[in-house]
Amino acid sequence: MIEQALGKYGIVWIEDMVHEFVNVGPHFEEVARFLWPFELNKPADGLRGSRALYKDGGDTGNQEDLINELINKMN
């Protein structure tokens, strides 16, 4: 899928996409436009304490093993 959409820019792997983002490469905008449809919504039940870190009972920060649960809420 990546190669079909971005192969003409020499981007064929997810690693190539990450490289463009990290280095703000010459095809940064093309990669960003490709990723646009994958934007996530807010979690269905909202965020609890979005200003507090996850380890302190909030939702921001490293969710470790529970990240998949959060992403499922955001689909």
C-alpha positions as a Markdown table, in Angstrom:
| # | Residue | x | y | z |
|---|---|---|---|---|
| 1 | Met | 0.0 | 0.0 | 0.0 |
| 2 | Ile | 2.8 | 2.4 | 0.9 |
| 3 | Glu | 4.7 | 1.6 | -2.3 |
| 4 | Gln | 1.7 | 2.1 | -4.4 |
| 5 | Ala | 1.0 | 5.5 | -3.0 |
| 6 | Leu | 4.5 | 6.8 | -2.3 |
| 7 | Gly | 6.8 | 4.6 | -4.4 |
| 8 | Lys | 7.3 | 7.3 | -7.0 |
| 9 | Tyr | 9.1 | 9.3 | -4.2 |
| 10 | Gly | 11.3 | 6.4 | -3.3 |
| 11 | Ile | 9.2 | 5.6 | -0.2 |
| 12 | Val | 8.3 | 1.9 | 0.0 |
| 13 | Trp | 8.6 | 0.9 | 3.6 |
| 14 | Ile | 7.2 | 2.3 | 6.9 |
| 15 | Glu | 10.8 | 3.0 | 7.8 |
| 16 | Asp | 11.0 | 5.4 | 4.8 |
| 17 | Met | 7.9 | 7.2 | 6.1 |
| 18 | Val | 9.4 | 7.5 | 9.6 |
| 19 | His | 12.6 | 8.9 | 8.1 |
| 20 | Glu | 10.7 | 11.5 | 6.2 |
| 21 | Phe | 8.9 | 12.6 | 9.3 |
| 22 | Val | 11.9 | 12.7 | 11.6 |
| 23 | Asn | 14.1 | 14.5 | 9.1 |
| 24 | Val | 11.3 | 16.6 | 7.5 |
| 25 | Gly | 12.5 | 15.3 | 4.2 |
| 26 | Pro | 11.6 | 16.6 | 0.8 |
| 27 | His | 8.5 | 14.5 | 0.6 |
| 28 | Phe | 7.2 | 15.2 | 4.1 |
| 29 | Glu | 3.9 | 16.7 | 2.8 |
| 30 | Glu | 3.2 | 13.7 | 0.6 |
| 31 | Val | 3.7 | 11.3 | 3.5 |
| 32 | Ala | 1.5 | 13.5 | 5.8 |
| 33 | Arg | -1.3 | 13.5 | 3.1 |
| 34 | Phe | -1.0 | 9.7 | 2.8 |
| 35 | Leu | -1.5 | 9.4 | 6.6 |
| 36 | Trp | -4.4 | 11.9 | 6.8 |
| 37 | Pro | -7.2 | 9.2 | 6.6 |
| 38 | Phe | -5.7 | 7.4 | 9.6 |
| 39 | Glu | -6.5 | 10.2 | 12.0 |
| 40 | Leu | -8.0 | 8.9 | 15.3 |
| 41 | Asn | -11.1 | 10.2 | 17.1 |
| 42 | Lys | -11.4 | 11.1 | 20.8 |
| 43 | Pro | -12.0 | 8.0 | 22.9 |
| 44 | Ala | -15.7 | 7.1 | 23.1 |
| 45 | Asp | -15.8 | 7.6 | 26.9 |
| 46 | Gly | -13.6 | 10.7 | 26.8 |
| 47 | Leu | -10.2 | 11.3 | 28.4 |
| 48 | Arg | -9.8 | 11.2 | 32.2 |
| 49 | Gly | -7.4 | 13.8 | 33.4 |
| 50 | Ser | -5.9 | 14.7 | 30.1 |
| 51 | Arg | -3.4 | 17.0 | 31.8 |
| 52 | Ala | -2.2 | 14.3 | 34.2 |
| 53 | Leu | 0.4 | 11.7 | 33.3 |
| 54 | Tyr | -0.9 | 8.1 | 32.9 |
| 55 | Lys | 1.1 | 6.9 | 35.9 |
| 56 | Asp | -0.7 | 9.6 | 38.0 |
| 57 | Gly | -4.2 | 8.5 | 36.8 |
| 58 | Gly | -4.4 | 10.6 | 33.7 |
| 59 | Asp | -4.4 | 9.7 | 30.0 |
| 60 | Thr | -1.2 | 11.4 | 28.7 |
| 61 | Gly | 2.2 | 9.7 | 28.5 |
| 62 | Asn | 3.3 | 6.1 | 28.1 |
| 63 | Gln | 0.4 | 3.7 | 28.3 |
| 64 | Glu | 2.7 | 0.7 | 28.0 |
| 65 | Asp | 0.6 | -2.5 | 27.7 |
| 66 | Leu | -2.8 | -0.8 | 27.6 |
| 67 | Ile | -2.1 | 1.3 | 24.4 |
| 68 | Asn | -4.1 | -1.1 | 22.3 |
| 69 | Glu | -7.1 | -0.6 | 24.5 |
| 70 | Leu | -6.9 | 3.2 | 24.1 |
| 71 | Ile | -6.5 | 2.9 | 20.3 |
| 72 | Asn | -9.6 | 0.6 | 20.2 |
| 73 | Lys | -11.6 | 3.3 | 22.0 |
| 74 | Met | -10.4 | 5.8 | 19.4 |
| 75 | Asn | -11.5 | 3.9 | 16.3 |
